[in-house]
């Protein structure tokens, strides 16, 4: 279960970085607005902070 959550976190970061790179390359032609770009930066930052602070914070415990 833990590896799938870590994989999901990694995928979230990877996709956000990919969209930001595409936005950077397109410049003014990018379909993203300032709020979408800020959201992508926040996703990267928050996900990385969660991994640093508590790597098991999003684990599911099924009893």
C-alpha positions in Angstrom: 0.0 0.0 0.0 2.8 2.4 0.8 4.5 2.1 -2.5 1.3 2.9 -4.4 0.9 6.1 -2.3 4.5 7.1 -2.9 4.0 6.4 -6.5 1.0 8.6 -6.6 2.9 11.4 -4.9 5.8 11.1 -7.4 3.3 11.1 -10.3 1.6 14.2 -8.9 5.0 16.0 -8.7 6.1 14.7 -12.1 2.9 15.8 -13.9 3.0 19.3 -12.3 6.6 19.8 -13.3 5.8 18.6 -16.8 2.9 21.1 -17.1 5.1 24.0 -15.8 7.9 23.1 -18.2 5.4 23.2 -21.1 4.0 26.5 -19.8 7.6 27.9 -19.7 8.3 26.8 -23.3 5.0 28.2 -24.7 5.3 31.5 -22.9 2.4 33.8 -23.8 0.8 31.1 -25.9 0.3 28.8 -22.9 -3.3 27.9 -22.1 -2.6 28.2 -18.3 -3.5 31.3 -16.4 -1.7 32.6 -13.3 -3.9 30.8 -10.9 -3.3 27.4 -12.6 0.4 28.0 -12.5 0.3 29.0 -8.9 -1.7 25.8 -8.1 0.9 23.7 -9.8 3.7 25.3 -7.8 1.7 24.7 -4.6 1.2 21.1 -5.5 4.9 20.5 -6.0 5.8 22.4 -2.8 3.2 20.9 -0.6 3.8 17.3 -1.8 7.6 17.7 -1.3 7.1 19.2 2.2 4.8 16.3 3.2 7.4 13.8 2.1 10.0 15.6 4.1 8.0 16.1 7.3 6.1 12.8 7.5 6.7 10.3 4.7 3.9 8.1 6.1 1.3 10.9 6.5 -1.0 9.7 3.8 -0.9 5.9 4.5 -4.1 4.2 4.8 -4.6 1.9 7.8 -7.2 -0.7 7.4 -8.1 -2.7 10.5 
